């Protein structure tokens, strides 16, 4: 398929807000692609070239793009800048300027694979002089494309290709392309959660069809792989200990730490791993981005697990080396950095509280009961403690009970110890990535706490209003937050104008400036009474508290959060992790 034909599909998708129509367009696209085009097409549809865990980014700023457009068109960069200020969308400026240019371009009938290869070359350029080489690559590429393709390629490079759908819509479309309905969506989602690479998944799934094999073969072939992240299991919410016991029966109650979720892949064996490069340990965030460089202390610590290949699920928490006291989340999150990593690892050492083992020595443990996984984990720690007396790994504390009173006592004790409360898991449950069923639940506040919700809400910043009075100096006086609807739309929940310190207002403004959107993102459902002065792309996740949720005719969530206040920025979460409309009912 040519990039021109591919871009026309993107143009059609961009012009619709109907979920079913988007899915059908994508399904039709998959049926028209050659087998070798499926994987690169998936990444281009998501505005990427590789999975997030590979950590390869374009690193191509708007100023560089203005230069590239100007050089390709042989016009002054100032002209591109002027048009950009008028239009507010650099990709549309590029499209219009290429459309009216009198230059004779040697446009090529590039395939999707050709353009993907060029974009990958662009992203891999680094080192001295790489900025100029990157601009040269973009200049040559733009000159060879039609104006519509120029628009979408510019957006992809600037990481602003937001077509209003996510990887979940691609899973629906894949099922439609093969089965003519959504019947394979659960199977595709399970495979995707086990090994988070949608490009490889799509290619393998459609490849099975071409070979005449049944879809059920997918789970046999597309299983957990060391070095590729697994979608982490997440908690649902229930309000009381009795409700948890009634719904879940025999449970495991674990301490809930206020740290950062880390999935640790350890390769200690001498056997060769399929996707192996020279690594011994890789770590991934809850949003599946690689974070290995943030934890230099792991390289030696993992050797104490012996010759095992394992995947551990844990919470990393900073602690004071003088007192041993655990630190607050905002101090722990300082470890998330690219520079000064070694220095910060000394300043804020970490303990890794391990609560699950997902893979061991070539075998996925996702489908075995929690009780058995706990035994596997305990055996690993027995071996660890045989090999060393000092370790940064801690086997997370837990109790097993069927008593609501025992659960309440354990929960209260965790709060008294300065922790967030307890996580409750079904004793015989398998590991279910995402928020599924009632395998994992949490309650963080003491039961019956007056004048506040039972839990905080993770929301995304949708836009902001300019400040008045004192806040005029910040350039922001209030901001709009939203939650996830059932069809990937973002629904408004609250306009937040209080509950932030001066420093938090300044930080929020700085974050918003990096994510300004020229127009309302298509997945935002916003009443005309709540249109902000500035739209913000769905990228900034915040944790907010409030006193109560009340019915609202103005907010598209159908509810409004009263007396909202910012708890913290959640840099460890992506928009896919925000609270859903369905979950709100369990928070009220």
Secondary structure, 3 states (H helix, E strand, C coil): CEHHHHHHHHHHHHCCCCHHHHHHHHHHHHHHCCHHHHHHHHHHHCCCCCCHHHCCCCCCCHHHHHHHHHHHHCCCHHHHHHHHHHHCCHHHHHHHHHHHCCCCCCCCCCEHHHHHHHHHHHHHCCCCCHHHHHHHHHHHHHHCCCHHHHHHHHHHHCCCCCCCCCHHHHHHHHHHHHHCCCCCHHHHHHHHHHCCCHHHHHHHHHHHHHCCCCCCHHHHHCCCCCCCCCCCECCEECCCHHHHHHHHCCEEEEEECCCEEEEEEEECCCCCCCCCCCCCEEEECCCCCECHHHCCCHHHHHHHHCCCEEEEEEEEEEECCCCCCECCHHHHHHHCCCCCHHHHHHHCCEEEEEEEEEEECCEECCCCCHHHHHHHHHHHHHHHHHHCCCCCEEECCEEEECCHHHHHHHHHHHHHCCCCEEEEEECCCCCCCECCCCCEEEECCCCCCCCCCCCCEEEEEEEEECCCHHHHHCCCCEEEEEEECCCCCEEEEEEECCCCCHHHHHHHHHHHHCCEECCCCCCEECCHHHCCCEEECCCCEEEEECCEEEECCCCCCCEEEECCEEEEECCCCCHHHCCEHHHHHHHC
